[in-house]
Amino acid sequence: MAERTVEDRLREEYFELLPDIKLVAEQLETEVRHCLLPIASGLDRYERLVITSRIKECESALDALRRRQEFATFDRDRPELYTLSILKDLAGIRVSVFPRSRWSETDQELRKHQPFSHWEPDPVRDDNGELLAYKYYGHCKPSDRVWSEFQVVPMLTALLWEVEHATIYKPSPRLKGIARSLEMQQRTAEVLRALRAFEDEFETLVRRDRLP
């Protein structure tokens, strides 16, 4: 009988954790929706606040843990060193908002409430240090074995990330190299600047239209 590999052990751990991961994702989404009800109920007709949840898939979790290791490989002789429970995004929520004027407000509203007021911040920034998304890690009541995260992201940026993930990062390891290339990073930076400019101009025109 073949000896179990590190990956075999981690897959077994993943499916042992999966019921807790699902409970955490459900609880997290419920709490986020409750906290943001004051904002969601007061949106203007053109404004959007979209809350989506996700559970990290088994192979994605293994890949994420592998990338943390030296030379991105597991030590086959020491499988006890590895556990998926250290990953901070097994369950996650993304709050996408439009326009950007709702972005900081939404983040602040969530941070006023338990348990989010004590979660660990890990903001997403571009190469120039400009903030792209608020991101936090912590634990929810259903399980202290599963870390989870929530993000608050401008909606147009979130849509770009979804396209990147679905068409570049997920399908093929070869495409990941393309995404990390200097040329592609430059184009991505240009798109993000254009999206910010679009939203800034949109809000300027909205405010001008409301003037008496």
Buried (B, 14 or more C-beta within 10 A) or exposed (E): EEEEEBBEBBBEBBEEBBEBBBBBBBBBBEBBBEBBEEBBEEEEEEBEBBBEBEBBEBEBBBEBBBEEEEEEEBEEEEBEEBBBBEBBBBBBBBBBBBBBBBBEEBBEBBBEEEEBEEBEEBEEEEEEEEEBBBBBBBBBEBBEBBBBBBBBBBBBBBBBBEEBEEEBBEEEEEBEEEBEEEEBEEEBBEBBEEBBEEBEEBEEEBEEEEEE
